[in-house]
Amino acid sequence: DAGVIQSPRHEVTEMGQEVTLRCKPISGHDYLFWYRQTMMRGLELLIYFNNNVPIDDSGMPEDRFSAKMPNASFSTLKIQPSEPRDSAVYFCASSITMDQPQHFGDGTRLSIL
Amino acid sequence: AQSVAQPEDQVNVAEGNPLTVKCTYSVSGNPYLFWYVQYPNRGLQFLLKYITGDNLVKGSYGFEAEFNKSQTSFHLKKPSALVSDSALYFCAVRDETTDSWGKLQFGAGTQVVVTP
């Protein structure tokens, strides 16, 4: 079991640039979650999918953020244009059902200069 | 609405001593409760969960947690702490009757420091 795989692990880019974060969930997991972690706000749920369909995106901060899940083994979180306040660690997690534990990737540390 | 509170930002304990990390919650219906641990530069790792059944739940790495419905608490415990237990611990709750589509609500986290 390879676990949840996220790429890149680190991203440093300038304000205004487009940023794309990638996630490969564990095979067989029907739920995929995107979280953001900061010192100030803690761990925030941005959006989650069930069977590749977005269920709740109420945590997405602005229209600059978008997420897709084109198939069961891949999801992206895109920020366009990026701003310094988007700097955070972004985690992807997957689970078999909503009642089962979520398995987290090791995150993408994003720095917007 | 669901919420979870971890009243301590940091817990300090000597190796070999008992470790307790506190968590209280608020839900409308029945709670689903989880504990996760996060090591530096890593994602959260699942420790244990309570959905129904015995109030004492045993999990990974010798941790256990006790569900107390009257006190709406779910404290994490370990009888004898190890230096390697030093990490950030998160309590999370999900309300089975919530209108928030069953999302997990995470606490702010408690930093555990175990000294040799």
HADDOCK unambig.tbl for C-alpha pairs under 7 A between the chains (distance, minus, plus):
assign (segid A and resid 42 and name CA) (segid B and resid 108 and name CA) 5.76 0.50 0.50
assign (segid A and resid 43 and name CA) (segid B and resid 106 and name CA) 6.75 0.50 0.50
assign (segid A and resid 101 and name CA) (segid B and resid 46 and name CA) 6.47 0.50 0.50
assign (segid A and resid 103 and name CA) (segid B and resid 45 and name CA) 6.84 0.50 0.50
assign (segid A and resid 104 and name CA) (segid B and resid 43 and name CA) 5.29 0.50 0.50
assign (segid A and resid 104 and name CA) (segid B and resid 44 and name CA) 5.71 0.50 0.50
assign (segid A and resid 104 and name CA) (segid B and resid 45 and name CA) 6.83 0.50 0.50
assign (segid A and resid 105 and name CA) (segid B and resid 43 and name CA) 5.39 0.50 0.50
assign (segid A and resid 106 and name CA) (segid B and resid 41 and name CA) 6.96 0.50 0.50
assign (segid A and resid 106 and name CA) (segid B and resid 42 and name CA) 4.61 0.50 0.50
assign (segid A and resid 106 and name CA) (segid B and resid 43 and name CA) 4.23 0.50 0.50
assign (segid A and resid 107 and name CA) (segid B and resid 42 and name CA) 6.97 0.50 0.50
assign (segid A and resid 107 and name CA) (segid B and resid 43 and name CA) 6.15 0.50 0.50
